[in-house]
Amino acid sequence: MEPIQIEKLQKEIDNRAKKEVYVHLETTNGAYASHFDQNSFNVGAFIRNAKVTYEHGKVVGANTAYRVGLKLDIGWIYAEGVNKYEIDEHGNLLMAGHDHEGRLMVALQIGEKPFHY
């Protein structure tokens, strides 16, 4: 994955707007929280293959943390803390946020076909 370059990422998000796409979104602090600090607890959210059509998307932020939002006709989908992205071999747009130790904290993926891997 590459560090976020707003202009390049924005172009990829724009290329998928107004099309029926599948979205994968997850957030987690996984076992990291309670494994290292018994006063913490695990939190997370996960949605896979939500079929949506977004009107437009927007990347905002600076330096090391970005928010990516997808405007739906009835609301928003967004991921905060994204810092890397890539286009995979299937043409899917994969975005992720990793902490300073390289652990996954947030993922947002957009594809024209359901995610099966």
MMTF fields as JSON, N, C-alpha, C and O atoms, coordinates in Angstrom:
{
  "mmtfVersion": "1.0.0",
  "mmtfProducer": "UNKNOWN",
  "numBonds": 467,
  "numAtoms": 468,
  "numGroups": 117,
  "numChains": 1,
  "numModels": 1,
  "chainsPerModel": [1],
  "groupsPerChain": [117],
  "chainIdList": ["A"],
  "bondAtomList": [4, 2, 8, 6, 12, 10, 16, 14, 20, 18, 24, 22, 28, 26, 32, 30, 36, 34, 40, 38, 44, 42, 48, 46, 52, 50, 56, 54, 60, 58, 64, 62, 68, 66, 72, 70, 76, 74, 80, 78, 84, 82, 88, 86, 92, 90, 96, 94, 100, 98, 104, 102, 108, 106, 112, 110, 116, 114, 120, 118, 124, 122, 128, 126, 132, 130, 136, 134, 140, 138, 144, 142, 148, 146, 152, 150, 156, 154, 160, 158, 164, 162, 168, 166, 172, 170, 176, 174, 180, 178, 184, 182, 188, 186, 192, 190, 196, 194, 200, 198, 204, 202, 208, 206, 212, 210, 216, 214, 220, 218, 224, 222, 228, 226, 232, 230, 236, 234, 240, 238, 244, 242, 248, 246, 252, 250, 256, 254, 260, 258, 264, 262, 268, 266, 272, 270, 276, 274, 280, 278, 284, 282, 288, 286, 292, 290, 296, 294, 300, 298, 304, 302, 308, 306, 312, 310, 316, 314, 320, 318, 324, 322, 328, 326, 332, 330, 336, 334, 340, 338, 344, 342, 348, 346, 352, 350, 356, 354, 360, 358, 364, 362, 368, 366, 372, 370, 376, 374, 380, 378, 384, 382, 388, 386, 392, 390, 396, 394, 400, 398, 404, 402, 408, 406, 412, 410, 416, 414, 420, 418, 424, 422, 428, 426, 432, 430, 436, 434, 440, 438, 444, 442, 448, 446, 452, 450, 456, 454, 460, 458, 464, 462],
  "bondOrderList": [1, 1, 1, 1, 1, 1, 1, 1, 1, 1, 1, 1, 1, 1, 1, 1, 1, 1, 1, 1, 1, 1, 1, 1, 1, 1, 1, 1, 1, 1, 1, 1, 1, 1, 1, 1, 1, 1, 1, 1, 1, 1, 1, 1, 1, 1, 1, 1, 1, 1, 1, 1, 1, 1, 1, 1, 1, 1, 1, 1, 1, 1, 1, 1, 1, 1, 1, 1, 1, 1, 1, 1, 1, 1, 1, 1, 1, 1, 1, 1, 1, 1, 1, 1, 1, 1, 1, 1, 1, 1, 1, 1, 1, 1, 1, 1, 1, 1, 1, 1, 1, 1, 1, 1, 1, 1, 1, 1, 1, 1, 1, 1, 1, 1, 1, 1],
  "groupList": [{"groupName": "MET", "atomNameList": ["N", "CA", "C", "O"], "elementList": ["N", "C", "C", "O"], "formalChargeList": [0, 0, 0, 0], "bondAtomList": [1, 0, 2, 1, 3, 2], "bondOrderList": [1, 1, 2], "singleLetterCode": "M", "chemCompType": "L-PEPTIDE LINKING"}, {"groupName": "GLU", "atomNameList": ["N", "CA", "C", "O"], "elementList": ["N", "C", "C", "O"], "formalChargeList": [0, 0, 0, 0], "bondAtomList": [1, 0, 2, 1, 3, 2], "bondOrderList": [1, 1, 2], "singleLetterCode": "E", "chemCompType": "L-PEPTIDE LINKING"}, {"groupName": "PRO", "atomNameList": ["N", "CA", "C", "O"], "elementList": ["N", "C", "C", "O"], "formalChargeList": [0, 0, 0, 0], "bondAtomList": [1, 0, 2, 1, 3, 2], "bondOrderList": [1, 1, 2], "singleLetterCode": "P", "chemCompType": "L-PEPTIDE LINKING"}, {"groupName": "ILE", "atomNameList": ["N", "CA", "C", "O"], "elementList": ["N", "C", "C", "O"], "formalChargeList": [0, 0, 0, 0], "bondAtomList": [1, 0, 2, 1, 3, 2], "bondOrderList": [1, 1, 2], "singleLetterCode": "I", "chemCompType": "L-PEPTIDE LINKING"}, {"groupName": "GLN", "atomNameList": ["N", "CA", "C", "O"], "elementList": ["N", "C", "C", "O"], "formalChargeList": [0, 0, 0, 0], "bondAtomList": [1, 0, 2, 1, 3, 2], "bondOrderList": [1, 1, 2], "singleLetterCode": "Q", "chemCompType": "L-PEPTIDE LINKING"}, {"groupName": "LYS", "atomNameList": ["N", "CA", "C", "O"], "elementList": ["N", "C", "C", "O"], "formalChargeList": [0, 0, 0, 0], "bondAtomList": [1, 0, 2, 1, 3, 2], "bondOrderList": [1, 1, 2], "singleLetterCode": "K", "chemCompType": "L-PEPTIDE LINKING"}, {"groupName": "LEU", "atomNameList": ["N", "CA", "C", "O"], "elementList": ["N", "C", "C", "O"], "formalChargeList": [0, 0, 0, 0], "bondAtomList": [1, 0, 2, 1, 3, 2], "bondOrderList": [1, 1, 2], "singleLetterCode": "L", "chemCompType": "L-PEPTIDE LINKING"}, {"groupName": "ASP", "atomNameList": ["N", "CA", "C", "O"], "elementList": ["N", "C", "C", "O"], "formalChargeList": [0, 0, 0, 0], "bondAtomList": [1, 0, 2, 1, 3, 2], "bondOrderList": [1, 1, 2], "singleLetterCode": "D", "chemCompType": "L-PEPTIDE LINKING"}, {"groupName": "ASN", "atomNameList": ["N", "CA", "C", "O"], "elementList": ["N", "C", "C", "O"], "formalChargeList": [0, 0, 0, 0], "bondAtomList": [1, 0, 2, 1, 3, 2], "bondOrderList": [1, 1, 2], "singleLetterCode": "N", "chemCompType": "L-PEPTIDE LINKING"}, {"groupName": "ARG", "atomNameList": ["N", "CA", "C", "O"], "elementList": ["N", "C", "C", "O"], "formalChargeList": [0, 0, 0, 0], "bondAtomList": [1, 0, 2, 1, 3, 2], "bondOrderList": [1, 1, 2], "singleLetterCode": "R", "chemCompType": "L-PEPTIDE LINKING"}, {"groupName": "ALA", "atomNameList": ["N", "CA", "C", "O"], "elementList": ["N", "C", "C", "O"], "formalChargeList": [0, 0, 0, 0], "bondAtomList": [1, 0, 2, 1, 3, 2], "bondOrderList": [1, 1, 2], "singleLetterCode": "A", "chemCompType": "L-PEPTIDE LINKING"}, {"groupName": "VAL", "atomNameList": ["N", "CA", "C", "O"], "elementList": ["N", "C", "C", "O"], "formalChargeList": [0, 0, 0, 0], "bondAtomList": [1, 0, 2, 1, 3, 2], "bondOrderList": [1, 1, 2], "singleLetterCode": "V", "chemCompType": "L-PEPTIDE LINKING"}, {"groupName": "TYR", "atomNameList": ["N", "CA", "C", "O"], "elementList": ["N", "C", "C", "O"], "formalChargeList": [0, 0, 0, 0], "bondAtomList": [1, 0, 2, 1, 3, 2], "bondOrderList": [1, 1, 2], "singleLetterCode": "Y", "chemCompType": "L-PEPTIDE LINKING"}, {"groupName": "HIS", "atomNameList": ["N", "CA", "C", "O"], "elementList": ["N", "C", "C", "O"], "formalChargeList": [0, 0, 0, 0], "bondAtomList": [1, 0, 2, 1, 3, 2], "bondOrderList": [1, 1, 2], "singleLetterCode": "H", "chemCompType": "L-PEPTIDE LINKING"}, {"groupName": "THR", "atomNameList": ["N", "CA", "C", "O"], "elementList": ["N", "C", "C", "O"], "formalChargeList": [0, 0, 0, 0], "bondAtomList": [1, 0, 2, 1, 3, 2], "bondOrderList": [1, 1, 2], "singleLetterCode": "T", "chemCompType": "L-PEPTIDE LINKING"}, {"groupName": "GLY", "atomNameList": ["N", "CA", "C", "O"], "elementList": ["N", "C", "C", "O"], "formalChargeList": [0, 0, 0, 0], "bondAtomList": [1, 0, 2, 1, 3, 2], "bondOrderList": [1, 1, 2], "singleLetterCode": "G", "chemCompType": "PEPTIDE LINKING"}, {"groupName": "SER", "atomNameList": ["N", "CA", "C", "O"], "elementList": ["N", "C", "C", "O"], "formalChargeList": [0, 0, 0, 0], "bondAtomList": [1, 0, 2, 1, 3, 2], "bondOrderList": [1, 1, 2], "singleLetterCode": "S", "chemCompType": "L-PEPTIDE LINKING"}, {"groupName": "PHE", "atomNameList": ["N", "CA", "C", "O"], "elementList": ["N", "C", "C", "O"], "formalChargeList": [0, 0, 0, 0], "bondAtomList": [1, 0, 2, 1, 3, 2], "bondOrderList": [1, 1, 2], "singleLetterCode": "F", "chemCompType": "L-PEPTIDE LINKING"}, {"groupName": "TRP", "atomNameList": ["N", "CA", "C", "O"], "elementList": ["N", "C", "C", "O"], "formalChargeList": [0, 0, 0, 0], "bondAtomList": [1, 0, 2, 1, 3, 2], "bondOrderList": [1, 1, 2], "singleLetterCode": "W", "chemCompType": "L-PEPTIDE LINKING"}],
  "groupTypeList": [0, 1, 2, 3, 4, 3, 1, 5, 6, 4, 5, 1, 3, 7, 8, 9, 10, 5, 5, 1, 11, 12, 11, 13, 6, 1, 14, 14, 8, 15, 10, 12, 10, 16, 13, 17, 7, 4, 8, 16, 17, 8, 11, 15, 10, 17, 3, 9, 8, 10, 5, 11, 14, 12, 1, 13, 15, 5, 11, 11, 15, 10, 8, 14, 10, 12, 9, 11, 15, 6, 5, 6, 7, 3, 15, 18, 3, 12, 10, 1, 15, 11, 8, 5, 12, 1, 3, 7, 1, 13, 15, 8, 6, 6, 0, 10, 15, 13, 7, 13, 1, 15, 9, 6, 0, 11, 10, 6, 4, 3, 15, 1, 5, 2, 17, 13, 12],
  "groupIdList": [1, 2, 3, 4, 5, 6, 7, 8, 9, 10, 11, 12, 13, 14, 15, 16, 17, 18, 19, 20, 21, 22, 23, 24, 25, 26, 27, 28, 29, 30, 31, 32, 33, 34, 35, 36, 37, 38, 39, 40, 41, 42, 43, 44, 45, 46, 47, 48, 49, 50, 51, 52, 53, 54, 55, 56, 57, 58, 59, 60, 61, 62, 63, 64, 65, 66, 67, 68, 69, 70, 71, 72, 73, 74, 75, 76, 77, 78, 79, 80, 81, 82, 83, 84, 85, 86, 87, 88, 89, 90, 91, 92, 93, 94, 95, 96, 97, 98, 99, 100, 101, 102, 103, 104, 105, 106, 107, 108, 109, 110, 111, 112, 113, 114, 115, 116, 117],
  "secStructList": [7, 3, 3, 7, 7, 2, 2, 2, 2, 2, 2, 2, 2, 2, 2, 2, 6, 6, 1, 3, 3, 3, 3, 3, 3, 3, 3, 3, 7, 6, 6, 2, 2, 2, 2, 2, 7, 6, 6, 7, 7, 7, 7, 3, 3, 3, 3, 3, 3, 3, 3, 3, 3, 7, 1, 3, 3, 3, 3, 3, 3, 3, 6, 6, 3, 3, 3, 3, 3, 3, 3, 3, 6, 6, 3, 3, 3, 3, 3, 3, 3, 3, 7, 3, 3, 3, 3, 7, 6, 6, 1, 7, 3, 3, 3, 3, 3, 3, 7, 6, 6, 1, 7, 3, 3, 3, 3, 3, 3, 3, 3, 1, 1, 7, 7, 7, 7],
  "xCoordList": [0.848, 0.0, 0.888, 2.013, 0.355, 1.086, 0.502, -0.686, 1.333, 0.8, -0.222, -0.122, -1.189, -2.241, -1.645, -0.849, -2.049, -1.832, -3.242, -3.887, -3.711, -5.118, -5.594, -6.66, -4.845, -5.303, -5.5, -6.489, -4.552, -4.654, -5.8, -6.565, -5.912, -6.991, -8.34, -9.284, -8.453, -9.712, -10.147, -11.332, -9.209, -9.525, -10.09, -11.047, -9.512, -10.007, -11.411, -12.255, -11.653, -12.987, -13.99, -15.095, -13.608, -14.488, -14.821, -15.944, -13.859, -14.08, -15.133, -15.699, -15.395, -16.36, -17.706, -18.638, -17.807, -19.053, -20.15, -19.887, -21.375, -22.579, -22.648, -23.306, -21.957, -22.015, -22.433, -22.178, -23.068, -23.373, -22.074, -21.456, -21.672, -20.423, -20.672, -21.721, -19.685, -19.719, -18.703, -17.58, -19.108, -18.26, -17.967, -18.845, -16.713, -16.279, -15.752, -14.922, -16.227, -15.779, -15.603, -16.496, -14.444, -14.239, -13.355, -12.46, -13.63, -12.775, -12.499, -13.335, -11.326, -11.004, -9.805, -8.913, -9.794, -8.55, -8.172, -7.215, -8.95, -8.666, -8.328, -8.812, -7.511, -7.077, -6.033, -5.619, -5.607, -4.563, -4.964, -4.149, -6.204, -6.621, -6.558, -5.82, -7.311, -7.371, -6.15, -5.836, -5.464, -4.269, -3.161, -2.441, -3.03, -1.963, -2.428, -1.603, -3.724, -4.241, -5.579, -6.574, -5.616, -6.833, -7.948, -9.094, -7.649, -8.683, -9.366, -10.386, -8.825, -9.418, -10.336, -10.305, -11.14, -11.976, -11.949, -11.685, -12.23, -12.205, -13.42, -14.533, -13.19, -14.286, -14.03, -12.89, -15.095, -14.937, -16.269, -17.322, -16.213, -17.402, -16.989, -15.844, -17.924, -17.607, -18.836, -19.924, -18.659, -19.71, -19.017, -18.01, -19.537, -18.907, -19.946, -21.057, -19.588, -20.421, -21.754, -22.787, -21.72, -22.894, -22.969, -22.027, -24.075, -24.232, -24.784, -25.884, -24.011, -24.402, -24.063, -23.265, -24.686, -24.313, -24.096, -25.028, -22.885, -22.626, -22.571, -22.07, -23.101, -23.165, -21.78, -21.421, -21.015, -19.639, -18.894, -19.495, -17.594, -16.763, -15.79, -15.557, -15.226, -14.321, -13.232, -13.491, -12.002, -10.861, -10.439, -10.192, -10.353, -9.883, -8.881, -8.904, -8.009, -7.019, -5.667, -5.53, -4.683, -3.335, -2.315, -2.587, -1.162, 0.008, -0.157, 0.237, -0.721, -0.724, -2.099, -2.211, -3.152, -4.483, -5.516, -5.562, -6.331, -7.319, -8.685, -8.794, -9.725, -11.092, -11.561, -11.374, -12.168, -12.747, -14.239, -14.676, -15.024, -16.47, -17.111, -16.656, -18.168, -18.949, -20.369, -21.042, -20.835, -22.167, -23.2, -23.176, -24.108, -25.235, -26.437, -26.415, -27.469, -28.666, -29.354, -30.118, -29.095, -29.75, -28.773, -29.177, -27.512, -26.55, -25.119, -24.797, -24.273, -22.846, -22.276, -22.782, -21.23, -20.33, -18.988, -18.557, -18.321, -16.982, -16.059, -16.483, -14.789, -13.736, -12.744, -12.327, -12.37, -11.418, -10.151, -10.21, -9.005, -7.724, -7.055, -6.081, -7.573, -6.992, -5.636, -5.518, -4.622, -3.319, -2.613, -1.529, -3.216, -2.616, -3.717, -4.874, -3.324, -4.29, -3.571, -2.36, -4.351, -3.846, -5.025, -6.157, -4.731, -5.676, -5.169, -4.03, -6.004, -5.535, -5.66, -6.088, -5.278, -5.271, -6.664, -6.793, -7.715, -9.097, -9.684, -10.846, -8.903, -9.385, -10.103, -10.702, -10.059, -10.699, -9.847, -8.618, -10.514, -9.836, -9.796, -10.835, -8.597, -8.399, -7.752, -6.715, -8.358, -7.819, -7.728, -8.581, -6.698, -6.515, -5.825, -5.118, -6.051, -5.353, -4.658, -5.289, -3.364, -2.561, -2.011, -1.723, -1.867, -1.28, 0.237, 0.782, 0.914, 2.362, 3.133, 4.33, 2.458, 3.093, 2.703, 3.074, 1.959, 1.585, 0.329, 0.021, -0.4, -1.619, -2.791, -2.918, -3.639, -4.818, -5.81, -6.154, -6.268, -7.262, -8.563, -9.643, -8.459, -9.643, -9.36, -8.236, -10.389, -10.284, -11.566, -12.67, -11.393, -12.512, -12.135, -11.095, -12.983, -12.705, -13.916, -15.056, -13.662, -14.728, -14.422, -13.339, -15.389, -15.215, -16.48, -17.583, -16.313, -17.476, -18.114, -19.212, -17.448, -17.974, -17.857, -17.039, -18.668, -18.573, -17.16, -16.466, -16.757, -15.469, -15.599, -16.461, -14.742, -14.796, -13.509, -13.385, -12.577, -11.284, -10.984, -9.932],
  "yCoordList": [-1.186, 0.0, 1.242, 1.226, 2.306, 3.566, 4.592, 4.539, 5.528, 6.629, 7.427, 7.508, 8.006, 8.783, 9.972, 10.738, 10.101, 11.303, 11.746, 11.115, 12.812, 13.203, 13.254, 12.72, 13.874, 14.034, 12.685, 12.479, 11.768, 10.446, 9.635, 9.002, 9.658, 8.914, 9.503, 8.757, 10.827, 11.468, 11.047, 10.814, 10.949, 10.518, 9.102, 8.823, 8.212, 6.832, 6.772, 6.006, 7.576, 7.63, 8.193, 7.669, 9.258, 9.858, 8.872, 8.864, 8.044, 7.069, 6.024, 5.391, 5.841, 4.827, 5.429, 4.697, 6.743, 7.421, 7.158, 6.937, 7.19, 7.028, 5.667, 5.51, 4.691, 3.309, 2.439, 2.781, 1.33, 0.38, -0.333, -0.992, -0.194, -0.794, -1.544, -1.412, -2.327, -3.058, -2.431, -2.119, -2.254, -1.606, -2.571, -3.279, -2.57, -3.263, -2.176, -1.362, -2.161, -1.191, -1.916, -2.627, -1.724, -2.285, -1.366, -0.697, -1.354, -0.673, -1.667, -2.511, -1.556, -2.467, -1.965, -1.32, -2.258, -2.181, -3.594, -3.819, -4.557, -5.977, -6.389, -5.806, -7.377, -7.855, -6.929, -7.111, -5.931, -5.033, -4.375, -4.262, -3.945, -3.165, -3.975, -3.614, -5.058, -5.804, -6.681, -7.036, -7.029, -7.86, -7.112, -7.694, -5.819, -5.028, -4.163, -3.676, -3.968, -3.127, -3.701, -3.562, -4.332, -4.992, -4.012, -4.43, -2.721, -1.717, -1.301, -0.612, -1.707, -1.391, -2.529, -3.618, -2.264, -3.314, -3.2, -2.14, -4.321, -4.377, -3.677, -3.804, -2.935, -2.343, -2.598, -2.796, -2.59, -2.771, -2.722, -2.854, -2.532, -2.572, -3.254, -3.136, -3.963, -4.73, -4.795, -5.158, -4.444, -4.631, -5.063, -4.474, -6.062, -6.624, -6.711, -7.193, -6.248, -6.347, -5.615, -6.111, -4.438, -3.57, -2.973, -2.319, -3.193, -2.687, -1.271, -1.051, -0.314, 1.087, 1.786, 1.303, 2.922, 3.851, 5.182, 5.735, 5.698, 6.977, 8.096, 7.927, 9.243, 10.408, 10.967, 11.24, 11.131, 11.598, 11.209, 10.846, 11.292, 10.996, 12.127, 12.96, 12.147, 13.233, 12.708, 11.926, 13.153, 12.847, 14.147, 15.136, 14.159, 15.339, 14.905, 13.764, 15.818, 15.544, 16.047, 16.693, 15.741, 16.187, 15.299, 14.687, 15.243, 14.561, 13.058, 12.323, 12.574, 11.127, 10.521, 9.299, 11.332, 10.788, 11.493, 12.722, 10.713, 11.247, 10.652, 9.558, 11.385, 10.894, 10.738, 11.63, 9.603, 9.347, 9.174, 8.288, 10.022, 9.957, 9.683, 10.186, 8.888, 8.58, 9.07, 8.577, 10.025, 10.62, 9.763, 9.627, 9.187, 8.414, 9.337, 10.45, 8.899, 9.743, 9.913, 10.86, 9.006, 9.115, 9.268, 9.143, 9.532, 9.679, 9.543, 9.825, 9.11, 9.003, 7.683, 7.077, 7.255, 6.213, 6.909, 7.578, 6.768, 7.343, 6.533, 5.829, 6.664, 6.038, 7.119, 7.913, 7.15, 8.139, 7.431, 6.346, 8.054, 7.474, 6.71, 5.993, 6.859, 6.184, 6.829, 8.055, 6.008, 6.575, 5.895, 6.324, 4.831, 4.147, 3.674, 3.523, 3.443, 2.934, 2.197, 2.326, 1.42, 0.761, 0.306, 0.214, 0.026, -0.639, -2.067, -2.286, -3.042, -4.427, -4.993, -4.303, -6.257, -6.907, -7.06, -7.357, -6.861, -6.95, -5.572, -5.469, -4.528, -3.166, -2.564, -1.495, -3.227, -2.708, -1.607, -1.671, -0.608, 0.456, 0.055, -0.056, -0.159, -0.584, 0.552, 1.072, 0.938, 1.991, 1.445, 0.668, 1.851, 1.339, 2.378, 3.261, 2.245, 3.053, 2.129, 1.277, 2.299, 1.502, 2.406, 3.578, 1.864, 2.655, 2.698, 2.158, 3.333, 3.51, 2.2, 2.16, 1.131, -0.184, -1.057, -2.229, -0.493, -1.224, -2.064, -2.839, -1.926, -2.715, -2.043, -0.818, -2.848, -2.338, -1.773, -2.431, -0.547, 0.088, 0.363, 0.324, 0.643, 0.911, 0.475, 0.599, -0.035, -0.413, 0.002, -0.17, 0.548, 0.894, 0.411, 0.793, -0.435, -0.996, -0.791, -0.913, -0.476, -0.258, -1.111, -1.014, -1.953, -2.805, -2.889, -2.681, -3.191, -3.34, -4.71, -4.911, -5.661, -7.01, -7.311, -6.704, -8.244, -8.608, -9.086, -9.684, -8.816, -9.272, -10.721, -11.053, -11.583, -13.014, -13.502, -14.691, -12.649, -13.06, -12.345, -12.567],
  "zCoordList": [0.0, 0.0, 0.0, 0.5, -0.569, -0.661, 0.304, 0.622, 0.772, 1.574, 0.762, -0.463, 1.439, 0.779, 0.034, 0.577, -1.213, -2.015, -2.399, -3.236, -1.798, -1.908, -3.352, -3.659, -4.239, -5.621, -6.312, -7.014, -6.107, -6.735, -6.142, -6.87, -4.822, -4.179, -4.553, -4.815, -4.585, -4.954, -6.351, -6.586, -7.271, -8.642, -8.651, -9.374, -7.861, -7.793, -7.2, -7.665, -6.181, -5.573, -6.581, -6.717, -7.286, -8.298, -9.413, -9.917, -9.799, -10.872, -10.522, -11.414, -9.248, -8.814, -8.403, -8.069, -8.426, -8.04, -9.067, -10.25, -8.58, -9.397, -10.092, -11.12, -9.508, -9.981, -8.806, -7.652, -9.097, -8.037, -7.666, -8.502, -6.409, -5.94, -4.636, -4.005, -4.259, -2.997, -2.059, -2.457, -0.819, 0.164, 1.307, 1.802, 1.698, 2.902, 3.835, 3.433, 5.066, 6.058, 7.381, 7.843, 7.978, 9.314, 10.132, 9.615, 11.407, 12.371, 13.481, 13.801, 14.059, 15.145, 15.926, 15.375, 17.167, 17.918, 18.306, 19.047, 17.788, 17.93, 19.342, 20.311, 19.442, 20.751, 21.354, 22.499, 20.578, 21.077, 22.387, 23.302, 22.481, 23.645, 24.927, 25.843, 25.012, 26.265, 26.483, 27.619, 25.417, 25.561, 26.298, 27.11, 26.01, 26.612, 27.777, 28.549, 27.912, 28.983, 29.42, 28.709, 30.561, 31.019, 31.34, 31.504, 31.435, 31.661, 30.366, 30.399, 29.239, 27.939, 27.508, 28.08, 26.507, 25.943, 24.429, 23.863, 23.8, 22.339, 21.758, 22.269, 20.683, 19.934, 18.46, 18.04, 17.683, 16.251, 15.555, 16.179, 14.264, 13.413, 12.119, 11.682, 11.514, 10.309, 9.416, 9.864, 8.163, 7.16, 5.881, 5.489, 5.243, 4.04, 2.94, 3.162, 1.761, 0.563, 0.676, 0.225, 1.28, 1.25, -0.148, -0.597, -0.833, -2.196, -2.119, -1.613, -2.623, -2.557, -3.866, -4.669, -4.05, -5.11, -4.412, -3.829, -4.466, -3.811, -4.836, -5.948, -4.431, -5.31, -5.586, -6.731, -4.532, -4.64, -3.371, -2.36, -3.45, -2.291, -2.058, -2.935, -0.87, -0.504, 0.413, 1.328, 0.152, 1.014, 1.666, 0.976, 2.983, 3.711, 4.768, 5.231, 5.14, 6.159, 5.715, 4.676, 6.511, 6.2, 6.884, 7.917, 6.3, 6.839, 6.977, 6.072, 8.068, 8.301, 8.532, 8.632, 8.621, 8.887, 8.028, 7.972, 7.368, 6.449, 6.741, 7.295, 6.362, 6.423, 4.986, 4.158, 4.703, 3.386, 3.582, 4.317, 2.924, 3.038, 1.7, 0.672, 1.705, 0.511, 0.755, 1.661, -0.029, 0.135, -0.576, -1.799, 0.204, -0.323, -0.444, 0.081, -1.118, -1.223, 0.126, 0.309, 1.082, 2.389, 3.549, 4.705, 3.274, 4.365, 3.894, 2.74, 4.798, 4.527, 5.011, 5.956, 4.358, 4.856, 4.975, 4.035, 6.106, 6.16, 7.051, 7.968, 6.742, 7.525, 7.907, 7.064, 9.158, 9.639, 10.1, 10.679, 9.838, 10.213, 9.093, 9.321, 7.875, 6.719, 6.398, 6.393, 6.133, 5.788, 4.619, 4.223, 4.057, 2.91, 1.965, 2.356, 0.699, -0.271, -1.393, -1.574, -2.142, -3.347, -4.196, -3.724, -5.453, -6.349, -6.474, -6.887, -6.12, -6.175, -7.589, -8.515, -7.736, -9.055, -9.654, -10.842, -8.847, -9.335, -9.634, -10.028, -9.454, -9.679, -8.494, -8.617, -7.34, -6.135, -5.512, -5.523, -4.977, -4.244, -2.775, -2.125, -2.261, -0.886, -0.118, -0.529, 0.994, 1.848, 3.261, 3.692, 3.976, 5.335, 6.202, 5.717, 7.479, 8.473, 9.442, 10.066, 9.565, 10.482, 11.574, 11.331, 12.77, 13.847, 13.696, 12.733, 14.635, 14.54, 14.643, 14.359, 15.047, 15.103, 13.912, 13.856, 12.962, 11.76, 11.876, 10.971, 12.97, 13.158, 12.458, 12.476, 11.847, 11.153, 12.159, 13.141, 11.91, 12.773, 12.02, 12.609, 10.711, 9.901, 8.47, 7.983, 7.802, 6.398, 5.684, 6.201, 4.496, 3.618, 2.236, 1.699, 1.655, 0.343, -0.55, -0.102, -1.819, -2.793, -4.016, -4.593, -4.415, -5.576, -6.406, -5.901, -7.67, -8.555, -8.469, -8.989, -7.82, -7.596, -6.109, -5.417, -5.608, -4.192, -3.829, -4.651, -2.61, -2.112, -1.671, -0.858, -2.211, -1.874, -1.252, -0.958, -1.05, -0.507, 0.767, 1.367]
}
